[in-house]
Amino acid sequence: MAVVLIVEDDLFILEMARIQIEEFGHVTLRASDVNGASAILRSKQPIDVLFTDINLKSSVLGGCELGSLAIRLRPQIGVIYGTGNIITDAMKATFVDGAVLLRKPYTLNQLADAVTALIGEDASIEEQAAAIELVLEGLHLSRRLNKNVVDRTVTYRAR
């Protein structure tokens, strides 16, 4: 079991990553910006892996700088970068040594493999992925139901 700090400014993606990582048996800490993540990294809280979005829109610093800070504060931490954008050679040069890059949308297996590679544990990926798929289906259904309720409430109030 690992402790994974997830840093993501899109709250939906943050929650999805939390669900996925916790379903694999790990503990998560969450921050939506560099300031929150920095405070957690400076705390006494054990952290094995930093999983950060590269482009944190709400922060002056991005995920690459956060990865460097994490290594300075905690030399043994593993770093996973996530992005849906194009990565240039100049950006890759700012990655910390040994970091893993996940391109969005990443699969459950890719996320599990990245965490496992950084903490050095074997995991039953297929069984855990199947369980997570069920959770995600439920979450998507819940979002659709909530949207329908909101749509109907707006329609009702408009009458």
C-alpha positions as a LaTeX table, in Angstrom:
\begin{tabular}{lrrr}
\hline
Residue & $x$ (\AA) & $y$ (\AA) & $z$ (\AA) \\
\hline
Met1 & 0.00 & 0.00 & 0.00 \\
Ala2 & 1.27 & 3.46 & $-0.93$ \\
Val3 & 0.28 & 7.02 & $-0.06$ \\
Val4 & $-0.32$ & 8.97 & $-3.27$ \\
Leu5 & $-0.64$ & 12.77 & $-3.38$ \\
Ile6 & $-2.86$ & 13.70 & $-6.34$ \\
Val7 & $-2.60$ & 17.26 & $-7.64$ \\
Glu8 & $-5.18$ & 18.18 & $-10.27$ \\
Asp9 & $-7.08$ & 21.45 & $-10.86$ \\
Asp10 & $-9.99$ & 19.74 & $-12.64$ \\
Leu11 & $-12.05$ & 18.47 & $-9.70$ \\
Phe12 & $-13.77$ & 15.76 & $-11.75$ \\
Ile13 & $-10.43$ & 14.31 & $-12.88$ \\
Leu14 & $-9.10$ & 14.65 & $-9.32$ \\
Glu15 & $-12.02$ & 12.61 & $-7.99$ \\
Met16 & $-11.70$ & 9.99 & $-10.72$ \\
Ala17 & $-8.00$ & 9.55 & $-9.97$ \\
Arg18 & $-8.80$ & 9.29 & $-6.24$ \\
Ile19 & $-11.35$ & 6.55 & $-6.85$ \\
Gln20 & $-9.01$ & 4.63 & $-9.13$ \\
Ile21 & $-6.03$ & 4.79 & $-6.81$ \\
Glu22 & $-8.03$ & 3.93 & $-3.68$ \\
Glu23 & $-9.64$ & 0.98 & $-5.46$ \\
Phe24 & $-6.12$ & $-0.37$ & $-5.99$ \\
Gly25 & $-5.67$ & $-0.31$ & $-2.21$ \\
His26 & $-3.66$ & 2.87 & $-1.84$ \\
Val27 & $-4.29$ & 5.91 & 0.35 \\
Thr28 & $-4.76$ & 9.27 & $-1.35$ \\
Leu29 & $-4.13$ & 12.86 & $-0.39$ \\
Arg30 & $-5.49$ & 15.55 & $-2.69$ \\
Ala31 & $-4.70$ & 19.11 & $-3.66$ \\
Ser32 & $-6.10$ & 21.27 & $-6.45$ \\
Asp33 & $-3.10$ & 23.57 & $-6.77$ \\
Val34 & 0.63 & 23.89 & $-6.10$ \\
Asn35 & 0.13 & 25.79 & $-2.83$ \\
Gly36 & $-2.01$ & 23.04 & $-1.34$ \\
Ala37 & 0.34 & 20.34 & $-2.60$ \\
Ser38 & 3.38 & 22.21 & $-1.28$ \\
Ala39 & 1.84 & 22.41 & 2.18 \\
Ile40 & 1.17 & 18.67 & 2.17 \\
Leu41 & 4.69 & 17.91 & 0.90 \\
Arg42 & 6.16 & 20.06 & 3.72 \\
Ser43 & 4.07 & 18.26 & 6.36 \\
Lys44 & 5.04 & 15.14 & 8.29 \\
Gln45 & 2.46 & 13.11 & 6.31 \\
Pro46 & 4.08 & 10.08 & 4.66 \\
Ile47 & 3.89 & 10.29 & 0.84 \\
Asp48 & 5.25 & 7.66 & $-1.55$ \\
Val49 & 4.09 & 9.02 & $-4.90$ \\
Leu50 & 3.20 & 12.43 & $-6.32$ \\
Phe51 & 0.70 & 12.24 & $-9.20$ \\
Thr52 & 0.40 & 15.72 & $-10.70$ \\
Asp53 & $-1.14$ & 17.32 & $-13.73$ \\
Ile54 & 1.53 & 19.13 & $-15.70$ \\
Asn55 & $-0.66$ & 22.14 & $-16.59$ \\
Leu56 & $-2.14$ & 23.43 & $-13.36$ \\
Lys57 & $-4.15$ & 26.41 & $-14.58$ \\
Ser58 & $-4.83$ & 27.85 & $-11.14$ \\
Ser59 & $-1.15$ & 27.96 & $-10.16$ \\
Val60 & 1.84 & 30.08 & $-11.09$ \\
Leu61 & 4.01 & 26.96 & $-10.99$ \\
Gly62 & 3.14 & 23.86 & $-12.97$ \\
Gly63 & 3.40 & 20.15 & $-12.34$ \\
Cys64 & 7.03 & 19.94 & $-13.54$ \\
Glu65 & 8.13 & 22.52 & $-10.97$ \\
Leu66 & 6.04 & 20.74 & $-8.34$ \\
Gly67 & 7.81 & 17.47 & $-9.16$ \\
Ser68 & 11.19 & 19.18 & $-8.64$ \\
Leu69 & 10.02 & 20.65 & $-5.33$ \\
Ala70 & 8.76 & 17.24 & $-4.21$ \\
Ile71 & 12.16 & 15.65 & $-4.93$ \\
Arg72 & 13.97 & 18.42 & $-3.04$ \\
Leu73 & 11.71 & 17.95 & $-0.01$ \\
Arg74 & 11.40 & 14.15 & $-0.24$ \\
Pro75 & 14.22 & 12.60 & $-2.29$ \\
Gln76 & 12.63 & 9.11 & $-2.25$ \\
Ile77 & 9.23 & 10.16 & $-3.65$ \\
Gly78 & 8.10 & 8.78 & $-6.99$ \\
Val79 & 6.58 & 11.20 & $-9.51$ \\
Ile80 & 3.87 & 10.63 & $-12.10$ \\
Tyr81 & 3.04 & 13.44 & $-14.52$ \\
Gly82 & $-0.32$ & 13.51 & $-16.25$ \\
Thr83 & $-1.30$ & 15.59 & $-19.27$ \\
Gly84 & $-3.62$ & 15.71 & $-22.21$ \\
Asn85 & $-1.36$ & 18.15 & $-24.05$ \\
Ile86 & 1.60 & 17.76 & $-26.36$ \\
Ile87 & 4.90 & 17.31 & $-24.52$ \\
Thr88 & 7.94 & 19.01 & $-26.02$ \\
Asp89 & 11.56 & 17.98 & $-25.54$ \\
Ala90 & 12.07 & 21.15 & $-23.48$ \\
Met91 & 9.29 & 20.04 & $-21.12$ \\
Lys92 & 10.69 & 16.51 & $-20.88$ \\
Ala93 & 14.01 & 18.03 & $-19.84$ \\
Thr94 & 12.30 & 19.44 & $-16.73$ \\
Phe95 & 10.94 & 16.06 & $-15.60$ \\
Val96 & 12.56 & 14.60 & $-12.49$ \\
Asp97 & 14.65 & 11.47 & $-12.99$ \\
Gly98 & 12.61 & 8.28 & $-12.96$ \\
Ala99 & 9.28 & 10.06 & $-13.45$ \\
Val100 & 6.43 & 8.37 & $-15.31$ \\
Leu101 & 4.33 & 10.23 & $-17.90$ \\
Leu102 & 0.64 & 9.35 & $-18.32$ \\
Arg103 & $-1.20$ & 10.83 & $-21.27$ \\
Lys104 & $-4.86$ & 11.66 & $-20.67$ \\
Pro105 & $-7.08$ & 9.86 & $-21.04$ \\
Tyr106 & $-5.07$ & 7.16 & $-19.32$ \\
Thr107 & $-6.45$ & 3.71 & $-18.61$ \\
Leu108 & $-6.93$ & 2.15 & $-15.21$ \\
Asn109 & $-4.14$ & $-0.30$ & $-15.96$ \\
Gln110 & $-1.75$ & 2.48 & $-16.97$ \\
Leu111 & $-2.37$ & 4.34 & $-13.70$ \\
Ala112 & $-2.03$ & 1.17 & $-11.63$ \\
Asp113 & 1.14 & 0.18 & $-13.48$ \\
Ala114 & 2.66 & 3.64 & $-12.94$ \\
Val115 & 2.04 & 3.60 & $-9.18$ \\
Thr116 & 3.19 & $-0.01$ & $-8.93$ \\
Ala117 & 6.39 & 0.73 & $-10.87$ \\
Leu118 & 7.25 & 3.59 & $-8.52$ \\
Ile119 & 6.55 & 1.73 & $-5.28$ \\
Gly120 & 7.83 & $-1.66$ & $-6.43$ \\
Glu121 & 4.79 & $-3.78$ & $-5.56$ \\
Asp122 & 3.08 & $-6.44$ & $-7.65$ \\
Ala123 & $-0.65$ & $-6.00$ & $-8.11$ \\
Ser124 & $-3.48$ & $-8.05$ & $-9.58$ \\
Ile125 & $-4.33$ & $-5.45$ & $-12.21$ \\
Glu126 & $-7.12$ & $-7.33$ & $-13.97$ \\
Glu127 & $-9.18$ & $-7.92$ & $-10.82$ \\
Gln128 & $-8.70$ & $-4.39$ & $-9.56$ \\
Ala129 & $-9.45$ & $-2.85$ & $-12.96$ \\
Ala130 & $-12.74$ & $-4.79$ & $-13.15$ \\
Ala131 & $-13.76$ & $-3.47$ & $-9.71$ \\
Ile132 & $-12.88$ & 0.08 & $-10.67$ \\
Glu133 & $-14.84$ & $-0.16$ & $-13.91$ \\
Leu134 & $-17.94$ & $-0.95$ & $-11.85$ \\
Val135 & $-17.32$ & 2.07 & $-9.60$ \\
Leu136 & $-16.77$ & 4.33 & $-12.62$ \\
Glu137 & $-19.95$ & 3.09 & $-14.30$ \\
Gly138 & $-21.83$ & 3.96 & $-11.12$ \\
Leu139 & $-20.22$ & 7.40 & $-10.99$ \\
His140 & $-21.11$ & 8.12 & $-14.64$ \\
Leu141 & $-24.68$ & 6.97 & $-14.03$ \\
Ser142 & $-24.87$ & 9.18 & $-10.95$ \\
Arg143 & $-23.65$ & 12.21 & $-12.93$ \\
Arg144 & $-26.27$ & 11.56 & $-15.63$ \\
Leu145 & $-29.05$ & 11.21 & $-13.03$ \\
Asn146 & $-27.95$ & 14.41 & $-11.28$ \\
Lys147 & $-27.91$ & 16.27 & $-14.62$ \\
Asn148 & $-31.43$ & 15.00 & $-15.40$ \\
Val149 & $-32.67$ & 16.18 & $-12.01$ \\
Val150 & $-31.13$ & 19.63 & $-12.56$ \\
Asp151 & $-32.55$ & 19.83 & $-16.10$ \\
Arg152 & $-36.03$ & 18.89 & $-14.87$ \\
Thr153 & $-35.81$ & 21.35 & $-11.96$ \\
Val154 & $-34.89$ & 24.18 & $-14.33$ \\
Thr155 & $-37.72$ & 23.21 & $-16.71$ \\
Tyr156 & $-40.21$ & 23.05 & $-13.83$ \\
Arg157 & $-39.16$ & 26.46 & $-12.46$ \\
Ala158 & $-39.41$ & 27.99 & $-15.91$ \\
Arg159 & $-43.13$ & 27.15 & $-16.10$ \\
\hline
\end{tabular}
